[in-house]
Amino acid sequence: MTGLSEAAISDYLNGKKEPRGKQSAAIAKALNVSLDELWETGYQEKKSSKISAKEKELLETFEALPCYLQDYLVKSAKDLLDAQSKFQCNEIKRSNKISNN
């Protein structure tokens, strides 16, 4: 009906790939929908289902902040990750010293 392989359709449905020009037109025709309808519903459902409730809450909170606070928050998060990494390295070194004694 679309001329697309089952593997290609599976990849599209599972979000591994997105159909391009002719593939999109063939799918829309087979489903009897417009390209706008095809892309609007499929893309929105896939995109929104990939994030957890906590991620959604974080994103909404982040987007509500003014730009200068968004920048501050990103820098602070990176600083926390850096500190966590250094802490883990120090814990490993300390553990190795205890093991060697």
N, C-alpha and C positions, 0 to 999 in steps of 0.2 A: 504494500500500500504506500509506503514512504520511500522505498528503495534503500533504506538504511539497514545495516546489519543489526542483529539482536544485541551484539556486543556494544555497538555504538549507542543504541537506545538505552541499554543498561547503564553505560557510563554517564549518559545525560541525566537519567533518573537518579543516579547515586551521587551526582554532583562532581564526578571525576573530570568531566569535560563539559563544555557548553557548545551546543550546535551553532554553526556559523551560517551565513547567508542562505545558500540553497537548502541546507539541512533544516534550518529553521522554517523556511517556507514549506518544505515537504511535510514537516510535522504539523504545522498550523493547518495546512490543507487537509491532511488526514483527520485531524481533530475538528475540522470545520470551525476554526476560530481565526481571528486576525493575528498578525504578528505581535501587535501590541498586547493583546490578551494573553498570548502564549508567554511572552517575556515577563509581563507584569506579574502574573500569578506564579509561574514556576520559579522565577528568580527570588521573589519576595518570600515565598514559603521556605525555600532552601536556605536563604540567608538568615532568616529569623530563627529557624530551627537549630542552627549550629551553635547558638550561644546559650549559656545557662541563665537562670534567673538572676544569679549573683552578678554575672558579667553584664547583663542588661542593666541592672541597678547601678553598677559602677559606671557604665557608659553614659547613662542618663544623668547621673550626678556630675560626671566629668563635663559633659556638654553644657550643663547649666552654669558652670563656672565661667568667669571672664577669662580671656586669653592669658593674661599674666599669671592667674592662679593655675590654669591648666599647665603652663610651662613649669611653674613651681612644683606642681604635683608630679609631673613626669620626672623632673630632676630628683625630687625626694625619693620616688620609687626606685630610680636607678641607684641612688646612694644607699638605700636599704639593701638592694641586691648585692651591691659591692661589699657592704659591711657583713652581710650574711656569708658571702664567699670567703672573706678574710677570717671570719670566726670559725668556719668549718675547717679551713687550712690550719689554723692554730690548734684546734681540737685534735686534728690528725697528728700534728707534730708532737703535742703533749702526750697523746696516747702511745706514739712510737717511743718516746723517751721512757715512759713507764714500763713498756714491754721490754726494752733493752736493759733495764736495771735489774 
